[in-house]
Amino acid sequence: MGKEMASLLKTSPNAVKKRLLHQIGLSLYNTSHGFHEEEVKKKLEQFPGGSIDLQKENSGIGILTLNNPSKMNAFSGVMMLQLLEKVIELENWTEGKGLIIRGAKNTFSSGSDLNAVKALGTPEDGMAVCMFMQNTLTRFMRLPLISVALVQGRALGGGAEVTTACDFRLMTTESEIRFVHKEMGIIPSWGGATRLVEIIGGRQALKVLSGALKLDSEKALNIGMVDDILPSSDETECLKEAQEWLQQFIKGPPEVIRALKKSVSSCKELCLEEALQRERDILGTVWGGPANLEAVARKGKFNK
């Protein structure tokens, strides 16, 4: 046991939470929760198909593509494993500022591949995959990158859940988000219900989930599920529009953008006192830094 962990174990639970919670790369579940990651990985490896592709642009925007078009970009077991690999790669991308997640061939994702769902049929299997995907999407959500889900076509079931792990959601005019879990006899299993409540509130979330509502772009915009509707439906063009939309929020040095994202993420997970302390600590990483000193030297706070 390392000295750092030994010292943590001697401190109070709240102190441990303050120091550990929200560290990049920290997972929700481990063996103390009955989660055995290597065993789950071996099961998921048995279900191949598709890929998760990552392209890192010089602009500081990463483009993550769910690529299994023959099955409407449904997540195979291998794609679940690859998503974790790409999240780990993004955790180590210090030049990154923004991230767009999208589906290949004009649709987002239809959720889990039914072949895997049928084979992993016991409650124990379901909970194991649930913990694996909650771990991955929580790490995704905590990335110090401002993230956008670009929804073309349909985002169904687990696909709808993935959109909730992003900071923002954009839809094309004819696209649709639908949490179909009720019709499959389950509830969201990748953390989507919890995140949906935070995005649109408890009452609206209950309507969306219990009604398995089809959210077209206008309805999704009206209830606050998405942030904007893009004019183009062409795959290449709407990706360009999404990049332009995201650009307004990531102008500036990476260390500043990343610090802002970390600060806001902390507020979501910590109580007021802890969030304020975390904000203070993050401020210490940029106050007096190059971007700050250059801005002060310009002598104008709000000049553009």
N, C-alpha and C positions, 0 to 999 in steps of 0.2 A: 504493500500500500504506500503510495507517495505521501510526502510530508504535507502537500496541499490538501489532499483528501482527508488525511488523519486530522488536520487542524479543523477542517469543516465539520467532521463528525463530533468534535468536542463542543461545537457552538450550538446555539439554539436553532430549532427548525426554521424560524423566521429569518435568522441571519443567513442560514444556508440558502434559503430561497432567494434572498436579496442578491447573494453572490453568484448563485448558479443560474437562476431563472433568466432566460433570454440571452444566454451566451449562444453565439453562433455554433450550430452543430449539436446542440443539446437536444436529446430526444425525450419524449414524454414517458415512454414505457421502457422498462428493462426487466431483468429476471425476477426482481422483487414483485412485479405485477403479473408474473406468470408468462412473460413474453420472452420467447427464445428466438432471437432474430435469425440465427443460422438455420434453424429447423424450418422456419417459415420460408426462407430463401430457397431451400432445397425443394419445397413443395411448389413454389411459384415457377421455378426453373422448368418444371414439367409442362408448362403451357407457353409454347413459343408463338411467335407471330408479331409483325410490326416492329416499330422502334420509336425511341424518343430521341429526336435530333436537336442538337444545340449549335447555334451559330452566334459567335461573339463579334459584334460590329465595332469598328474603330470609334464610333460615336459614343460607346459606353452602353449601348443597348444590346441585350442578349435576346435571341429569338429561339424559343423552345417550341418545337413542332411535334404534336402527337401524330404519328405516322403509321396508320393501319387502315388505309382507305377502303379496302375490300370489306371491312367490317365497321364502316362509319367511325373509324379511329377508336374502336373499343379497346380497352386496356387488357392485353394479355398478361399472364404472369410475368413474362420476361420484360414487358414494358413497365410494369410496376417496379421491377428491380432497376431498370434503366433510369426511371424517374429519380430514384434515390441517388444513383450515381451522378446524374446531371446536377441535382441539388448540391451534392458535395462539391462538384466542380465549381458551381456558382458561389458557394461559400468561400472558395479560395481565389475568386476573381476580384482582386482588389481594385482594378481599374473600372469595374462595372458600376453603372448608376441606375439603369432601368432594365426591365425585362418584359417581353411580350410572349404570352403563351397562346398558341393557336392550333388548329387542326389542319391536316393536309387535305387537299382537294375540296375546298369550299364547305367543309363541315367541321364542327368542333370535336365532339366525342359523344358516343352513345353509352358511355359508362364501362362496366365490366364485360369482358368477353364471357358469353354464357357457357362456353365449354369449361372454363375455370370455375364458374359459379356452381355448375352441376356437380363437378368433381369434388369441390370443397363444401360438401353439403351439411356437415355437422355444425352445431352451435360453436364447438371449440375451434373448428376451422374458420368459421365466420369471424369470431372474435380475434383470432390470430391475425387474419388479413386486415381486419379493422384497425388493430393496433399498429401494424406495419404501415398502413396508408395514413393513419393519423400522425404517426411519427414523421413520415416523409412530408406531408402537407403542412405540418406545424413548422418544420425546418424551412420549408419553402416560404411560408408566411413571414418568418423571422429574417429572411435574407435582407441585407441592407441595400436592397434594390427596390425602386418604385416599380410595382408590377401591374400589368394590364392583361386581362383576358380578352382576346379578340374573338368574338363569337360570330362565326359565319355558320349558316345552316343550323344544325341542332346541337344543343348541349343537353343531354338527357342523363338522368340518374347520377352515376358517379361523375359524368362529364359536367353536370350542373354543379356538383359539389366542388370540383376543381376550380371553377370560376370564383367560388367564394373565398378561396385562399389568396386571391389577388387583391391588391389595394383598389383597383378600378376595373370596371367591365365596360367594354364597348360592343355594340351589336351592329350588324348590317340590317337594312330595312326588312328583309324577309326572313331573318333568323328567329330562333325560338329557344327558350330555356325552359326545361320542365323537370321537376323532381318527381319521377315516376315511381318512387320506392313503394308507396302504398299499394300500387297495382301489382307489385312483386311480392307483397305480403311482408315487407320489412320496413325499416326506417333508414334514413341516411346512415351510411356505415363508415364514411371517411371524414367525419367531423363536420359535414355540411349543415346539419341542423343548427348546431351551436354557432357556427359562423354566420348562417343566414339570419338568425335572430339579431346578431350584432349589426348586420347590414340594414335590415328593413324593419326591425322591431318584432316583438313577440306575436302581436295580433296578425300582422300581415304574413309572418312566417307560417303561422298555424293555417291560415287560409291557403297559402301556396302549397304547403305539404299535404294537408288533409284533403284538399281538393285536387291534388295532382294537376294544378293549373298549368295550362299552356301560356307561357309568358311571351307574347310577341314583343317586338322592340318598343312599341308605344306603351304597352301596359307595364313592361319592365322599367321603362323610364319614369312613368307616372308614380310607381310605388318606391322608387329609389334603388331598384336593383341594379340598374346600369347608369352610367354617367353621361353617355352620349350615343347617338345613332350616326353611323358613318354613311355618307351618300352612296359610295360605290359598293357593288357586290362582286366585282372582279377580284380574284384572289390576290394578284400582285398589287393592284391599285389600293385595295383596302388595307393591306399591310403597310403600304407607304403612308396612307392616311393615319393609321394607328401610330406609326413612328413619329409623324408630325405632331399628333395630339399629345403624345408622351413627352416630346421634346420640350414643351413649355414648362414642365415640372422638373426637368433634369439639367437645365442650363446651370453651369457653374462647376466648380472643382468637385471631383468625386468624393473627397473627404467630407465636404459640407453636405452634399446630397445624402450620402450614406449616414451621416450623423443625424440628419433630420428624420430619416426613415427609422433609425434605431430608437430615437426619442419617442416617436409616435407609437411604435410597436410596444415599447415598454408601458405606455399609458394603457394600452389595451389589456395587459396582463397583470399589472401590479396595482396595489391600492394607492391612494393619493400620496401618502407620505413616501412610499418606496419609489413611485414614479417621479416625484420631484427630486429625490436624491439621485436617481438614475439620470435625469435630465441634467443635473449639475455635473455629474461625472462625465457625460458625453460632451457638455460644453467645454470642459477642460481639455478635450482633444482638439478643439478647433479655435478657441479663444487665443489670440496671439499667434495664430498660425499664418502661413503665407497669404491665404485668401482674405483673412481678417485684416492683416496689416496693410495689404494693398488697398482694400476698400476704405479703411480709415484714412490712408494717405490721400485718397481722392477727395476727401472732405465732404462728400455728399452722400447722405444715406440712401436717398430714393431716386437719384438720377439714373436714367436709363439711356 
